[in-house]
């Protein structure tokens, strides 16, 4: 794997988790998440990003457990972009299909840490194309199948509920049983393409949203605000994202972090050592950064914050916090509160007494 590690939003797991739970139950779902190095209580909130490769491993585990190699092709029909947070709603609320695809092209940075989407006009067809950064990985086939279904569901907002494209291109080799896949995706499927592609007649770009679907008013700025930040693919930053999710879920593990990247533990350690860090040091730094956010931006009791970042008691937390920031958490909170009060204080304007009424 290259030094840069592609990430995408944990929102995309919401539909997948529901689907796998329905297929395998709680036990099978937990196993699939563990095989992908992901917490059993993975948060699917907008502020979290996970390694892209872990999604393929998650679906590969589910497929192996069910004995259905093409399980992810079925999953694709259950993935709806509008369920993936503010950015997804922004995408599907375009007035026409062309406008919606342009929105996707613009907002794809809210979905993943790179740009892999394009809309191309070829003769009388428009191609909705996407290429994942992990194309070619052992478990990539599952991402290709799932993405194809989700793209079709976007287009169905403007066509009809059971619409299928005439032609689909997949950047994977043919499966061992292509006829089974064609039952799930009844289209002319072309394999070994340079990208995942769904074709539509060019005139479809002017189709308006189906009238029974409510139209919202989500903006691009809404999508960016909901994200809080855009993740970096730098290895250190990726590890920070992984550790942040692990702290949120209550259990930090180097082994799980390595699995979620499809890397060995020693490989992860070597990559961190090149930046002058160890996993333990990075974890401590992330605990303190998260703690400082909660100390300065919430009114949560310090004992609650201590527990939320993995400390068993407030005393040990306060001591570690003081060592890291040079001040105890109670003092940092007082300073932050004073700064907020100064920044929100209105400037006092002298009142002007109205002139007295003159009597003749």
Buried (B, 14 or more C-beta within 10 A) or exposed (E): BEEBBBBBBBBBBBBBBBBBBEBBEEEBBBBBBBBBBBBEEBBBBBBBBBBBBBBBBBBBBBBBBBEBBBBBBBBBBBBBBBBBBBBBBBBBBBEBBBBBBBBBBBBBBBBBBBEBBBBEEEEEBBBBBBBBBBBEBEBBBBBBBBBBBBBBBBBBBBBEEEEEBEBBBBBBEEBEEEEEBBEBBEBEBEBEBEBBBBBBEBEBBEBEBEEEEEEEEBEBEBBBEBBEEEBBBBBBBBBBBBBBBBBBBEEBBBEBBBBBBBBEEEEBBEBBEEEEBEBEEBBBBBBBBBBBEBBBEEEBEBBEBBBBBBBEEBEEBBEBBBEBBEEBBEBBBEEBEEEEEEEEEEEEEEEEEEEEEEEE
